[in-house]
Amino acid sequence: MEAGLGWLYSLFPRRMKRTNLRAFLAEFRRYTLQELDFSHEGRVIDRFRANFQGRVDVKFPTVYWSHTSQRVLTMGWVEGLRLGEAAQALGAEEKHRLVVLLVDVMLQMFVSDGLFHADLHPGNIVFHRDGSFTLLDFGMYGELTERQRDRFTLYWFAVVQRQTRRAFHHFKAQTRMSPGANEEAFFARFAALAEKFYTSPLSAMSFTKVYLNMIEAGYEFGFVFPSELMLHAKALTTAETLIFVLAPDARFEQLSRPFIAREYAARAGSLELLKRRFSQLAPELLLLGEWLPQESLDETWDWDATVDDFGELRDRLESTVKGALERGGFWQSLVERHAQVALKTVPLAVPVSDLMRQTWDRYYELEPSVAIQATLGAVFTTHAAALVLAMHETLLRHGVAAAESHRLVYDIGWSVYKQMAEPPLLVASAFTRDPQKRLKLATDLFRSVPFGSPSYEWRDVPSLDGAIAFDCVKCPVAEFFASHDSSELCVQTFCRLDFPLAETWGGQLKRAGTIASGAERCDFHWYPRRAADRGIG
């Protein structure tokens, strides 16, 4: 094969250079020769078992090292069903669960671990009646670098959301452009294949068939692919064949949505990664308002020096933000515009500007009574409570009835609160279209920021009717209002805001009581509305 390639490179140098076939042959040689070393295969099996430690649904043969060498691999005996037997013996629901498990395992290999089984054909898997399976034959495997795993994650993440341009960006980023490459033509072919994939039955246009066709299109238009990508494509092809047999009508990209969201969240939500990305991008963004291009980012740097610098910066920024909250200047810039709009709708005995000035004066009198909080989110909400009380008292002093004051303060609060509601919904929507999951993600985010512990205390509650249920057993905002004999104001303003919030997030909130109303807890039961109820087809 190598001699034949040498002749082809001599006869067609320009065309062969674009194919990267020499690298593909080197990769073929690597894993073929490794398959002749059984002790190496045994070590790979142990690596897979370590990666899936704690999972009982996917199993790996036990390697008996006392009876294993380069020429002999001794493993435990595995009993179970082969693919054809499983397809006949198992019911539709059991087969669906197995297909979902296969997709889950594949994504953990490709994205989370980077070490993947490259030859997952029907002979290399044994199914068990308890819903688990055992993988066999690890002579052919592949490994993806951190960067390749990130690119594949983002590519797949874009595919399940039908974001074709974004998927193309990450697909192309894995290649090397040859001189004269035609990116426009490559994207046109890529987009056409993507559209065909989304609208065709799985048997006619599978995920891996599209993947291979896209690689072929890249070659045609001058884009060179790394050799690891071909082994990756082979692994996808053989694994997807298993899915065809067990569930011919399954949609690979639909089944993968919850798992790619999980893997993306695990990788993107890593505290270490977030700190590193912030340290790379923040300096230019804060001073110049610009993002550094990818080519300007260093892969390695003096991380200890960065930790010291950003520790000092974090302390100063937190002090600045807390100071702005406590001095009231932050509130004036955030609330003034919304308050002006709402107050102009009712007749007042004084100009709106005078009423606002008196509100701020009263806020500064109340602010020292606000308890110091452990989190920035709780600092925000408790100082917002002081501002609500200041505005309510000012309105009452100028002859506005209590009920009308409650309405005005609520309207102003909702104008601000609904802006805070948008980021959690956007983040949740990026992961899933499922109303239940979206509502769960959004409420989880809100329970972290701004309503995070230890200032707020939460307790999850089991639910039998599909609700996302939890209790708030400690609320510093309710404590503040109670200390000023104004719990009813809290009920009519702060507590009411959660109901339109649920509507904004595509759900409905049911609640029996709140701490501010005298209950021991605020009980939250969030119900996602059905698509038909929201007028969505």
Stockholm file with secondary structure:
# STOCKHOLM 1.0

chainA/1-537         MEAGLGWLYSLFPRRMKRTNLRAFLAEFRRYTLQELDFSHEGRVIDRFRANFQGRVDVKFPTVYWSHTSQRVLTMGWVEGLRLGEAAQALGAEEKHRLVVLLVDVMLQMFVSDGLFHADLHPGNIVFHRDGSFTLLDFGMYGELTERQRDRFTLYWFAVVQRQTRRAFHHFKAQTRMSPGANEEAFFARFAALAEKFYTSPLSAMSFTKVYLNMIEAGYEFGFVFPSELMLHAKALTTAETLIFVLAPDARFEQLSRPFIAREYAARAGSLELLKRRFSQLAPELLLLGEWLPQESLDETWDWDATVDDFGELRDRLESTVKGALERGGFWQSLVERHAQVALKTVPLAVPVSDLMRQTWDRYYELEPSVAIQATLGAVFTTHAAALVLAMHETLLRHGVAAAESHRLVYDIGWSVYKQMAEPPLLVASAFTRDPQKRLKLATDLFRSVPFGSPSYEWRDVPSLDGAIAFDCVKCPVAEFFASHDSSELCVQTFCRLDFPLAETWGGQLKRAGTIASGAERCDFHWYPRRAADRGIG
#=GR chainA/1-537 SS CHHHHHHHHHHSHHHHHHHTHHHHHHHHHHHHHHTTCHHHHHHHHHHHHHHTTTCSSEECCCBCGGGCCSSCCCBCCCCCBCHHHHHHHSCHHHHHHHHHHHHHHHHIIIIIICEEESCCCGGGEEECTTSCEEECCCSSEEECCHHHHHHHHHHHHHHHTTCHHHHHHHHHTTSEECTTCCHHHHHHHHHHHHHHHHHSCTTTSCHHHHHHHHHHHHHHTTEECCHHHHHHHHHHHHHHHHHHHHCTTCCHHHHHHHHHHHHHHHHHTCHHHHHHHHHHHHHHHHHHSCCCCGGGCCSSCCHHHHHHHHHHHHHHHHHHHHHHHHHSHHHHHHHHHHHHHHHTTSCCSSCHHHHHHHHHHHHHHHGGGSCCCSSHHHHHHHHHHHHHHHHHHHHHHTTCCHHHHHHHHHHHHHHHHHHHHHHHHHHHHHHCCCHHHHHHHHHHHHTTTTSCTTTSEEEECCCSSSCEEEEEEECHHHHHHHHTTCHHHHHHTTGGGHHHHHHHTTEEEECSCCTTTTCSSEEEEEEECCGGGGTCC
#=GC SS_cons         CHHHHHHHHHHSHHHHHHHTHHHHHHHHHHHHHHTTCHHHHHHHHHHHHHHTTTCSSEECCCBCGGGCCSSCCCBCCCCCBCHHHHHHHSCHHHHHHHHHHHHHHHHIIIIIICEEESCCCGGGEEECTTSCEEECCCSSEEECCHHHHHHHHHHHHHHHTTCHHHHHHHHHTTSEECTTCCHHHHHHHHHHHHHHHHHSCTTTSCHHHHHHHHHHHHHHTTEECCHHHHHHHHHHHHHHHHHHHHCTTCCHHHHHHHHHHHHHHHHHTCHHHHHHHHHHHHHHHHHHSCCCCGGGCCSSCCHHHHHHHHHHHHHHHHHHHHHHHHHSHHHHHHHHHHHHHHHTTSCCSSCHHHHHHHHHHHHHHHGGGSCCCSSHHHHHHHHHHHHHHHHHHHHHHTTCCHHHHHHHHHHHHHHHHHHHHHHHHHHHHHHCCCHHHHHHHHHHHHTTTTSCTTTSEEEECCCSSSCEEEEEEECHHHHHHHHTTCHHHHHHTTGGGHHHHHHHTTEEEECSCCTTTTCSSEEEEEEECCGGGGTCC
//
